[in-house]
Amino acid sequence: MSIQNTGYEIKVQKVERPTNRSYYVNLPVALAEALGVKKGESFFWHIEDKNTLVFRRAKPVDKKKLKSLG
């Protein structure tokens, strides 16, 4: 499931409804748990370039050592 052994590969999902269309990106559980993500927490996307999106917490938390992803 990893890309070049550096992360987690996901698929973008597209949902089309009569009134709107949306794209969804799932956050793998291992990453969410390692980062201590809470239900309902807000994040922002930032476009760095056409190949790189940066996902940031709306309210930064204290920098700590990450939990093991293994």
C-alpha positions, -999 to 999 in steps of 0.1 A, spaced: 0 0 0 30 24 2 44 46 -25 82 42 -27 81 30 9 75 66 21 37 68 27 2 54 22 -14 52 -12 -51 62 -14 -76 66 -42 -96 98 -47 -134 91 -48 -158 111 -68 -195 114 -59 -219 130 -83 -254 140 -71 -281 159 -89 -273 190 -69 -235 188 -65 -204 167 -70 -177 161 -45 -143 145 -43 -132 126 -12 -98 117 1 -96 93 31 -70 96 58 -56 62 67 -62 51 103 -25 46 110 -18 82 100 -47 96 119 -38 77 151 -1 87 148 -11 123 145 -37 121 172 -65 134 149 -98 139 167 -133 135 153 -146 168 139 -111 184 139 -106 210 111 -78 209 85 -69 230 55 -55 220 21 -27 242 6 -16 238 -30 22 238 -32 23 228 -69 4 206 -93 19 175 -77 19 185 -40 -9 192 -16 -1 202 20 -27 191 46 -25 213 78 -43 214 111 -65 245 115 -53 247 151 -17 235 154 -8 212 183 25 212 202 52 195 182 59 161 197 76 129 185 52 110 163 39 76 174 52 47 155 34 40 123 45 3 124 
